[in-house]
Amino acid sequence: MKSKEEVFFHNPMLAMAKKGVGSLAYRDRWHLFDQILFSPNWHEDSSLFVIKTAVYSPAKLRTLRGRFQGYPFRTTIKGNRLEGFSDHFPVYSILGEKKD
């Protein structure tokens, strides 16, 4: 068993972050603020495995035009209601089950 100092979470989003993929944009720079982490115990003991982890950013969740084109379609900006969804794109993981 690892000591508390040696425990590391498995971050399937690390490669995306290094490539500049983001779940929110701030000052024209993408940040992967929203992440999914798996504990070492889950990763070692589970019958499940990660097939895919991604940022969900289809066109319907993006701002279509203007200064913030391509950014998440926000609910509000500076008190003005935009009827959008969020200032962050959702993230997800698809899991598979190991077969014995």
C-alpha positions, 0 to 999 in steps of 0.5 A: 500500500502506498503512503498518503504522500505517494497517492496520485489520482489518474487524470485522463484529461492531462494530455488534453490540457497539454494540447490546449483543449479547454472547458472555458475561455478567459482573455482569449485563452482556453483553460481545462478548469473542469476535470475528471479524476479517478482515485488510485483505488478505483483504477486498480480495483475496478472492473471498469476502465476509461474508454474516452474522456472529453470536453463536450462542446458542440455548436449548440453550446457555443457563442455563434458570433461576435467577440466571443465566438466559439466560447461557451454560450453563457447565461449572462454577461455583466448582468445581461441575460443571454439565454445561454447555458453556461460559461463552461463546457461540460466534461465527460468520461465513457467507461467500459467493463473488463471481461474475464 
